[in-house]
Amino acid sequence: MSESAPAEGGASQELRVVVVDDQALVREGFAALLGAQNDVRVVGTAADGAEAVALCRRLAAAGEAPEVVLMDIRMPVRSGIEATAEIVASPELARTRVLVLTTFDLDEHVHAALRVGASGFLLKHATAADLVGAVRTVARGEALLDPALTRRLISHYVATHREAADARELPARLAQLTPKEVEVLSLVARGLSNREVAEQVYVTEQTVKSHVSRIFTKLDLRDRAQAVVFAYECGLVRPAGS
C-alpha cells in the first residue's frame, strides 16, 4: 500500500483518487495514467479491499478523503464489493464515490457492487480516455457512466434471478413515492439526464432535481446507480424482452 503526502497550494482544485487492484502492474498503470492528468492527484493505492478501506479512512482523518476510489472487484483478503459497502457506510467518506473495475460487463459481481453503493463500473479494457472520463464523471456525481451498458447488466441479472428479485419487498418501498416521483424514477432508470427528464414531464430541471433528491431520501438510495438497480428489481422498469 502506498500513500502520497498532501499536496501544497492549489490541491483543493485537484480530484483526489485512490486506485485499488491486486495486480501491481494494473494498479501502478492506472495510477500513473490518472496521475498524469492536470486535474487529478492519486493520493494512494491499495492491493486489496481491506487496505483500501483503511487507506481511505486514514486519508479522511487527514482531511484528504478521496473523491473517487477506482476499485477492482475480485481481490484477496476483502473483495471490492465488501470494501465498497464499508466505504459507502463510513460517515467520514460520505463524499467518496466508488467506480468498480471488471473484466466482463455481465459480471453479477458488478451488480452486487452497484447494489451496495458503487456509483458505476468500467471495463478493464476501456481506453485511457474512457478511464479518465469515467473518474471525472463519477466525481461530478453523475453515477451512471454508460446507462445502456449498465441497464444491460441489470436486465441480465434480474432476468436470470427473477425469483429472488420478486421475493424482495421492494414494491412496498416504491409505494412511498408520489405518482410524479414514480414517473421521474422510471425515466432516470432508463438513463435520462435531469434535463431530459424535465423535457419529458414538462417541468423545470430544478424541479426534477428536487424530485430526484426526495426519491433518494425516501428509498434510502445513494445515487442514480442504486436508483436504476431498485427500479429494475421492483419491476418498475422491465428487462428487455421480458
QUIFEN-V377130 format. One line per field, one symbol per residue. phi: phi as a letter, one per 40 degrees, with the letter a starting at -180 (. if undefined). burial: # if it has 16 or more other C-alpha atoms within 10 Angstrom, else .. A space follows every 10 residues. Layout:
phi->???
burial->???
This chain:
phi->.baccdcbgg ccccccbbbb accdccdccc ccccccccbb bccibacacc cccccccccc ccgbdccbbc bcccacgacc ccccdccccc dcbdccbbbc bacbcbcccc dccccchcci abcccccdcc cccccccccc gccccadccc ccccdccccc bdcccccccc dcccccccdc cccccccccc gccdcccdcc bgbcccccdc cccccdcccf bcacccccdd ccccgcbccd gc
burial->.......... ....###### ##....##.# #..##....# ########## ###.###.## ...####### #####..### ########.. .##.###### ##..##..## ########## ##........ ##.######. .####.#..# #.#######. ....#....# ...#..#... ########## ####..##.. ....#..##. ##..##..#. ########## ####.##.#. ..
